[in-house]
């Protein structure tokens, strides 16, 4: 691939993330060569990603690789790749629901799925986990319509909603078998609904859960506690040693302040998600 100068991709926002979407056939089949190319495309490793498409944050340094599926129960296969910002690392150890929201429209735009007249549903097999999802979105006149009145906290303006349905998975929702576990002296709930996550009451870690994400990232005492919880919870959830992994994510919970059901602050794994409700 060293002689390739152009690679086709689509930049799309999904939820509160932004990513580069590729057809699998446009990328090298060898994972090492693919990852090397993606690092160059996204501009990593560099805290500003100034020489690439990344936005200098894990939420904007994401990649979707999409292909027609050989599975009769799916229309397309979707592989999510998290491209590290400051390290030369590309990982597929996690899924991403935000980027998942763009897979259906991308599949229609690139001709993998024929659009319906009114709305289109795309059956997606998530290669990271082997689980499936169905994305439904408006396609009036057989074209994807991105305009609409659906709003997400932290995202300017509104857009067309993408409804995601997750059929029942074989893996347990509560990987430890418990609604609550005590990890490193803190009561938590371990959940895996396509993304291994540890839910923690913010007050249990002596924060409110309403802090600015940057302030949370700079709280060294909090970082130490989160690291301890994540390492121990990872083993408890059957993930083994997660010291170099991006999962499980850690989510701080607090009562809602501006609508919604709960306020969250999520770490992926040490950077705090900029917007959560």
N, C-alpha and C positions, 0 to 999 in steps of 0.2 A: 504493500500500500504506500510505499514511500514516494511513488511517482504520482499519486492521486492528488489533485489540487482542489477538487470540488466534491462535496458530499451533500446530497439533498437532505434537508431536514425542515421541520415545521416548529416554530416556537409557539407554544401555547401555554395559557394559564389554566391550571386545574385547581379549583378550590383556592387555597391561599399559597399555592406554590406555582412556579413557572418552570417549564422544562423544554428540552429539545427532543422532538419525536422523530424517530428514524424507522424506515422499513429495514427489516433484518437483512434483506438482500443487498442493501446499500452499504453495509458495514462488513468488515472482515469476519469470516467464519471462525477464525482462531480467536479465543477469548483474550489472550495476551495482546495480540495485534489490535483487536477491537478496543481494548481498554487504553492502550497507548494512543490510539487515534482520538478517543473521546477526551482524554486529558488535554490534548492539544486543542481540540475544538472548544472545550469549556474554559481553557486558560489556566489549568492547574498544573503544578502547585504555585499559587500566588495569592496573597490575601486580598488583592483587588481583582484578580482574574482579568486583568486589563487587556490581555492578548487573546481573549476568547469570549464566548457567549455567556459564561456564568455571571451571576450577579453578586459575587463576593459574600454569599451566605449559603448554607446548606439548602435552604428552601428554594433557591434559584440556581442550584447546581445539580439538576436532576435530569435523567435521561429515560425515555421510554423507547424500547425496541419492539416493534410490532410486526407480525407476519400472519398470513392466512394459517388457520389451524387445521391440523390433520385430525383433530378430535371431532367426531360427528356431533358432539354436544356443545361445540363452541364454533364461533365464526372466526375469531382471531386469537392468537397467543400474544401475551404482553409480558415482557421482561422489564422490570424496573432496575435501574442502576443509579446508585448514589455516588456522585463524583465528589470526592473531598476537595475542599477549597485550598487548604494550605499544605496538603500532603499528596504525593503522587499515588493516589489510591482510588480504585473503583470497586464498589462492593455490590453484590446482589443478595446479601443476607437478610434484607428486609423488603417489605412491600411498600407501596405508597398509594393511599387512597386518593390524595389530591391529584396526582398525575394520572391515576386511573380514570378520573372524570373526563380527561381529554382523549382517551383511547378510542371511544366510539366515534366522535366527530372526525378524528384523524383517519380512522379506518374508512369512513365514507369519503373524505376528501381525497384519499390516495387510491380509491377504487377497490379496496378490499371487500367492501360491503355495499350492496346496492341500497340506496335510500328509499324509504317509504314515502308516501304522499301524506304529509301531516306530521308523523313522527316515526322515528326509527329506533328499534331496539337491537343492540349488538351484544351477543354472547361472548364473554371474554374469559379466556383461561389464563390465570395469573401464574406464570412459570416459576416465580419465586417461591410460591407456597403450594402450587398444584390445585388451589381453590378456584372457584369460578365466581363471576359477577355478570349482571346484565345491566347495561347502560341504556337509558331511554332519553331521547332528546328531540327537540322539534326539527322537522325537515319539511316545511311547507313548500309545495311545488317541487319536491325532490331535491332540495338544497338545504344544507345545514344553516339554521338561523341562530346566530349568536346573540341577538338582541332579546332582552326580556327584563323582568322586574325582580329577579332573584338577587338578593344582596347578601354579602358575607362580611362580617366585621373585619375591618382592616383592609378591605379591598375597595378601592374607589369605584363609584358607580354601580350599575347593575348589569346583569346579563341573563341569557336564557338558562333555566335550570337544567341540570343533568341529574336524572333520578337513577340511583344505583341500588340494585337489589342483590343481596347476597344469599343464595340458596344455602340451606343447612350444610355445614361443613362436617367432615369426619373427625377433625381434631376438636378437643374439648375447649369450650369457651374459658373455663377456669383451669389452667394447666396444672395447678397444684391440687385441685380437687376441693379447695376451700374458698369460701366467699371472702374471708379475711385471713391474713397470715401476719405474724410478727417477724419482721426482718430487720436485723441490726437495731432491735429495740423499738422499732416504729411499726405501727399497725398499717398494713397496706392491703390492696387487692390486686392480684396478678391476673391479667386478662390477655387472651390471644384471640382477637377477632380479625385475623389477617395480619395483625401487627402486634407482636409481644409488647405489652405495656404494663407498667407498674403505677397504680393510682395511689396517691398519697395526699392526705389532708394537709393543706399548706400550713395550718397552725401547728401541726405536729413537728414541723421543722422550724418553728419560730419565725415564720414569715406570714404575710397576709394572703398572698396569691394575687394581689393587685399591683405588685411592684412592676416598674418598667423592666422589660426583659434584660436590658443591659445591666441594670442594677443587680438583678439576680445572678447574671453571669459573673459579675465582679465580686460577689459575696464568697470569699474563700472558704469560710466555715461551712456555708451551705454546699459548696462544691464538694468538700470532703465528705459530708454526710451523704450526698447524692451518689457519690462514687462508691461508698461503702454499701449502700442499699442496692445499687445496680449490680455490683459484682455478686453479692449474696443472692439476690433475687434471680439473677441469671441461672445460677446453678439450681435453685429451687424450681425453676420453670423448665428444667431439662435442657437448657441452652449451653451448659458447660461453662467454660471460661470465656467471659464476654469482655475481657479487658481491651481487646483490640477490635471489638464488634460495635456496630451502631445500634444494636438492639440488646436488651429491651429499652424502649423509650421510658422516660419517667415523666409523669404528669401530676402536677400539683392541682388540687381541687379547692375551690372556694365558692361561697354562695354567689349567685348572679348579681350584678350591679346595674347592667343596662340591658335588661331583657334576657331571653334565653333561659336555660335550665340550670346552668352551672358556668362558673368562670374557671378556665384552665390556663396553666403555664406548662408547656411541654418542652423537654430537653431532648435533643437529637444528636448525639447522646449528651453533649455538654453545652452546646449552643442552645439558647432558649428560643423557641418558636416565637416569632415577632407578634403574631396575632392569634388569640384563641378566645372563644366565648363558650 
